[in-house]
Amino acid sequence: MSDLIRNLYWAPWDEPGLEHLHLKVSADGAEALGLILRMRGKQHFRCRYELQTDHGWRVRHLSFAVMPAGGDGPPGSQVGSRVELESDGQGNWRVDGEPSAELEGCLDLDIQLTPFTNSLPIRRLGLEPEESAQLRVAYLALPELVPQAVEQRYTCLAPPDKKAGGKNGGRYRYEGLFRDFTAELPVDGDGLVMDYPETFRRVWPT
């Protein structure tokens, strides 16, 4: 089986910005390289991340950096802020090389500024229609860049449509239980988000 290589672009729903994701999926796991361009207030900044999973879509490594596009960085951040996370895929984590009791038990990762990380539990769980799973997830928010463990739930609302040539990967309900937030996410045949209502939209390929 040959490797799967995807390039995708998402844009924020109602503010300037863009993300380019380069994703390679092989028998050994997934490798994602993302570049995020965003604006907060009057400040522009760039984020770059590298994320690796094992063959079961369990996160093994993340390197995330945020850099200003001129002047200061995002509000509350330091110029050149970065964080590195490592996991053994069994719920044990290191943050910048140090063991993290806070993230113990997390298998998935949610980065605030990208819809890509919603694909991690969707692919890992392989939920059947109407099946749900409540998860303990490592959540990385900006500008803090301090990962914390949060509770989330995913429910499969509609199964993939095998007759659609891989374009329709079904629909999932995402619930951020830690912030009382719910969204229905249509995904493509590779489990990658097409539309994240009021947050992100896929601009290529559509």
Secondary structure, DSSP 8 states (H G I E B T S, - for coil): ---EEEEEEEEESSSSEEEEEEEEEETTEEEEEEEEEEEETTEEEEEEEEEEE-TTS-EEEEEEEEEESSSS-STT--TTEEEEEEE-SSS-EEETTEEESTTTT--EEEETT-SGGGHHHHHHH---TT-EEEEEEEEE-TTT---EEEEEEEEEEE---GGGTTS---EEEEEETTTTEEEEEEB-TTS-BSEETTTEEEEE--
